[in-house]
Amino acid sequence: MGFSVSGSAAVIFVAAFIGFGMFYSATANSFERVNDAREDQRDRLLDQQNTDISLVSATWNSSGEKDLVVTIDNTGSETLSVEATDLLVDNDYRTGYGTTVDGDGSTDIWASQERLTITVSSLSSQPDRVKVVTENGIADTMVVS
């Protein structure tokens, strides 16, 4: 064999080695990302399974400022965020309402077995239904009394 055959064999071997190294790195990184995504999905599912709420009351106060007061109990074992909890009144997304957790209006933590009170002020008319949705997608609906 001459130098050209040995040289070309060496070039092919080096190219195959580099190609396999790139293929292995891409495959390993993809496998790790898929596993991380599956683990995150399992964690979200566990959080969702541990979340439960119960609407206690939805009361319309027609005198004064026409307030709607919604009271919700966190009956699950998951601690929730007040800010990440959403309120729909007659299928309209509401913002800018007042919240208290067991009488504390400054907290964002809604722990298990605590009561969240949402007060929506200055509504023009009495709503029919309210729906509360947690950060995990767990929801409860109630007719306003």
N, C-alpha and C positions, 0 to 999 in steps of 0.2 A: 504494500500500500504506500501510496505517496502522501506527501504532506497535504495535498488538497482534499483527499478523502478523510484523513484524520482530522483536519481542520474543520471540514464541513460537518463531520460527526460531532465534534466538540461544540460547534455552534448550535446544532440541533438539540444536543443534550442540554446546553445552557438555556436555550429558548423553552424547552419542555419543562425544565426546572422552574424557571420564572413563571411560566404559564400556570403550572400546578400550584405554585405559591399564591398567585393572585386568585385562582379559583377557590383554593382552600380558605383564604381570608374572607372572600365574599360570602362563601357558604356558611362559614362559622359565624360571621356577623349577622347574617340573615336569620340563622337559627336562634341566636341569642335574642334578637329583636322579637321574633315570633313568640319565644318563651316568655319574655318580659310582658308582651301584650296579653298573653293568656293569663299570666299571673295577675296583672292589673284588672282584667275582666273578672277573674274569680274574686278578687278583693271587692270590686264594685257590687257583684252579685251577693256576697256575704253582707255587705253594708245594707243593701236593699232588703235582704231577708230579715235583718235585725231591726229594720225601721217599721214603725207602726204608729199611726196617729188616730185620734178619735175626736171628732167634732162634738163638743159638749153643747154649745148653743150658738145661735146666730140671731141676735135680737136687734130689731129696728126701734130706735127711739125717735118718735115723730115730733116730740116737743123740743123746743130749743134749736140746736144746730143740726138736727136730723142726722144723728150718728148711727152707724152700724157697728155693733160690737160682736166680734166673733171670738169664741173661746175654744181652744184646742188643747187636748192632752197628748203628751208624748208618751205613748203606751209601749213603745219598743225599747230595746236596750241600747240603741244607737244615739249618741249625742248629735244634735242637729244644729245648724246655723240659722238664726232668725233671719238674717239678711238673705240667705239662699232659699227661704220659704216664700212661695208665691201665693197671691190671693187673686181669685177671679170672682167678680160680682156680676151676675147675669151674663156670663161669658165675656166680660170685659176685664182685661188685665189691669190691676190697680197698683199704683205706687204712691209713695208719700203718705202712708198711713202711720199711725202711732202703734208701737208694740211694747208690751211688758211681759216679762217672764217671772211668774210668781211675785208680781208687784215691782220688779226691778226693770226700769225702762232704759237702763244704760248698758245692758249686757247683750251680747250676740250669741251666747251659748244657751241652747235649749236642751237641757239634759233629760235623761229618762225620768219619768214620773213627775215632770214639771208641767205647768200650765202656761200656755202662751195666750195672751189676749191681744187681739188686733182691733183697733178703733179707726174706722173710716169716717171722716167728718164731712159735713156739707154735701150730702147726696141730695139730688133734686127730688127723687121719689123713692118709695120703698122698693127695694129689690126683691126678686122672687127666690133666687138661689145663690149660694156661695160655694166656692170650691177652694180648698187649700191643698197646695202641692209642695212636697218637701224636695230637698236637693237630690234625693235618690229616686224621685219619680213616684213616690207613694202619695196617693191623694185620697181625700174624703169630701163628700158633697152633702149639703144640708139645705133644707128649705128654710127661709127666713121667717121668723115669727114676730 
